[in-house]
Amino acid sequence: MIINRGKAPLVEALLAYSSSDKKSFHVPGHKNGKAYEDSGGAELLSEVMKIDVTEISGTDDLHHPEGVIREAQELAADCFGAEESFFLVGGSTSGNLAMILTVCTQPGDILLLQRNVHKSVLNGLMLAGAKAVFMDPEIDEASGLAVIPSTETLRSALTAYPEAKGVLITSPNYYGMSSSLGELADLCHGYHIPLLVDEAHGAHFGMHPDLPESALASGADGVVQSTHKMLTAMTMGAMLHVQGELLDRRLLRQRLAMVQSSSPSYPVMASLDLARRLLHAQGPSAFTAGFAAVEALKRGLATLPRFGLLQPPQPEQTAAATTAGGQAPPPQIHAAAYMRQDPFKAVIYDRTGALSGYGLQHALEARGCVPEMSDERYVVLLFTLGSTEEDVNHLLWALQHIVEEEVASTSPEDIPHQPLSVLSNVSTWNISRNTAPFSEPVQFSLTPQDRDQVESVLVEHCGGRIAAEMVIPYPPGIPILYSGEQIIEETANRLIALRDAGAKCQGAEDHTIRTILVYKNSRKQGTI
């Protein structure tokens, strides 16, 4: 079959419909935007509403594609290197849910996954009634940030639980840190189970020689990507890519129909088609402007030594750490855990420690620059193929003014000079670092908690108790605490630090994190 990569079949069908001036006797109720013709502000959405249609003749059906949607998905598979691709209108969340429900088909099925996963993965485990074996992620020594589990950790977990139905890994993390997944894929395939990858922040991977390798190229079997994050689709537009025989695709289609709307957004799907066509049409050159913006930032930061830029360990640093004193580095310094930094995720920090990540974000926003996220130490600045050097010039101006205004109001001896702190955005579940680097199977379910069995306590007094709710710093959406998890002192202190730093958290009943729900009279691990 000859593939015309310059087409955007779904977009073309929708544009043909919108220009046909046909009379609508179908949903949606705005009738191609006509309901707003005499309303103020309608111009903002009028053009989008003209293609906001439903499953009528010529527009195909996402859940049984035979026409333009099928062709658009085939073009996407060709572009991203998959055997089959599926459009998602519920973001990567819907893809994660569908993958988990496809491999965990019986209550109690075991899934191996890293501890620092997105909350959607936990929701998928609940829906499936599955058991999770949490693997300890590697911690990058220089930054204190959690990345993927090591090959050795996965090998040990597979040896202990050969009946596992699959392995789910998140790569890259929210900070753009990644490594090749090839060895992990080989391990999974040796046990005839699929490697599933939440690659929400890596839809652009593999699309340019200077970008990291994609999870599909590394051998992953199912990969979820947020096409709206690092590429150009509308918000909620994502894709699920599949290859190999280890995922039941018939069942996957059925699961996707379960977790996605039966009335999917055609504008969102059209934006996926356009995002793919842009890559097919321009190839690596699509990223030229984005790379120029990133390089301009690096040049500017070189003149602002106050601010550091997160980078992976260099080969000479790893070799020096290995040979120093004739000893290998400690286990947490695992070179394979963090080999590549996504150049489009510029992670900056105040070397002096005078400004936390939250403080630096607020200072930038006050000067017209809105970062992707921040934590106690870092600010994540997200670049894409739509970024410009003009944007960077404004950012550098803002950073320069932050320095100048602080110097004008503070004497140098008042500014503390601090090394990077260890952040480790994960707790340990029931993992003992003196024994196995993975947990016992943890049962997930949808059974609601008995409110009579829980109580609210001050965070300062929660150490040793059993959590009855999740606490999810957002972004990045990775729970620091899960319901049923024993709250160790390290985690309790981290909760206090997050609260005092002004972190935004989801999941907790008390959003101020002054108090937390715990189980009464219990210090044993509970059921989620």
Phi, psi and omega in degrees: 000133178275127180259126176265095185289347179275354180276155167230079193302319181291317178299316181297321179294320181291320178295322177296320179294315184294333180270356184279343181058033176288153181274128185272122171237040183215168174289159005279164189290346180283353175053063179059030178086357185292336180296341183254008186301328182255016181253143178294142177081000183293337183300332183300325185246356189301316182291321178296318183295337179294336177249010178273083186247196180225192183282085177244177180302124177099345181255355174071184185221118183304325185271354172208067188287130177229349185236242188291327178292318177300315180296320180296321179290326177294321176295323178295317178299320178296321183290317187263001175081029180257162171279329179208139179233146180235134175283139178240133179249010177240027181069185178297337178307312182294326177291318178298316179300314183295319179298315182295317180292340178280321183269331179257091187261347180236141175305134180093356175300145184261133173237129175272132181205157180286156185292327183267072180252161177290154183299334179297330178292319177297321178296322177296319177297321178297314180299323182277345186065033187271168173253135179254135167252107184276127178263139180292123177285157172288149177248120175293120187298318186293321185260338185077014184260146182274138179237219184273161173293156178284162175301321181296321179296315179296319179299317180295319181293320178293324177296320181285329184228067181294346180277000181304144183273346180176176179230133179239126183236145174254117180201128001284169173278182185297338182269003178084014182273132183206169173211168177295140181259010186303314181294323178294319178297318179298319178298314180299315183292333174295335176259006178060040175233155184278149168264118178256136184232124169275094182254041184306322184263017182231030180299336182270352183300140179082359183268358179207145182303334182266008175257152180299161178293145179281161178296323178298317179295336179276353176107007179296151184267323177226129185226128177255132180230136173274094182296340180277346184277297187256353173247215196236016179285167175288157178305137185086354178276121182215174179220151173242121182250140185227144171212161178081184186249006187272352174250130178286101187289329175298314179293323179299318179298320180293320178294320177299321178294331179288317190264354177249156180298144174283354175237072185292153182285119178288323174300320178296315179296322178297323179293329175294319178298318180291320179299320177292316181298323179301316179292317179296323184283320187256340180061210181302334182295345177299336185262004184302311182295321179297316178294322178298321179295318180296317180295324177296322177296315181299318178297319180292320179295331178298338178265359180235073186298347177300330187250131177263162180234124181296130179221151178290159177300138177279153182308321181292330178291318179296317180296319180296320180294326182287323187266347182301122180071009180074015183241152175286156179293159178299160188303328184289345176267090185243107188305322183292343182289334183211087182258331186230140173249126176299117182298339181273001171248097179269110184256111185247162179205159177275112183299330183283339184081001180296325177248126171290173175300319178297318180296320179293321177299314180298321179294322178291318180296325178295342181247022171086014178243125184249106179288168176289314182194172173211164172223199183299331185245319194249157169238128180261119177254120187259124176250152175217187178291353176263001181283155182228159176292334175298319176301316182295320179300321178292320178298314180295322175300317180296316180296319179298317180292326176299316179296311184297318181290326177290319180297322181292332185254353185224135176284148185305324183289346179275349182268116180289146176247111188239146170286167178296136177272155176277119184265316180037089185283028178223150169263191192248001183050232176252031179276128173255121182290353176268353180234231183284142180276031178210161185273169164288162178300131180248120184282132174249147177202170178264005180297122181290151180286151175277113185298337178288346183263002183237159177213161180260131178230157175297142180303325180298341183248013187270351182302131180089347179276171179257121183295141177245013178204165176267148171238118190234097172303127186223127348293163018265358179087018179259116182299130172276340182215137180245151174298131181097356183266137175289133184270102178284163184300323179301318179290321178300317179294324179293320178299317179297317180296318178297316179300311183293334180276353179083026180293145174271128183232142173254167173091321183283140178296321176262101185292344178278351180058031171281325178232165179214146178279133178226161176283142179287141169049041181216134174232022177252157181295133181260183178263139182273000000 
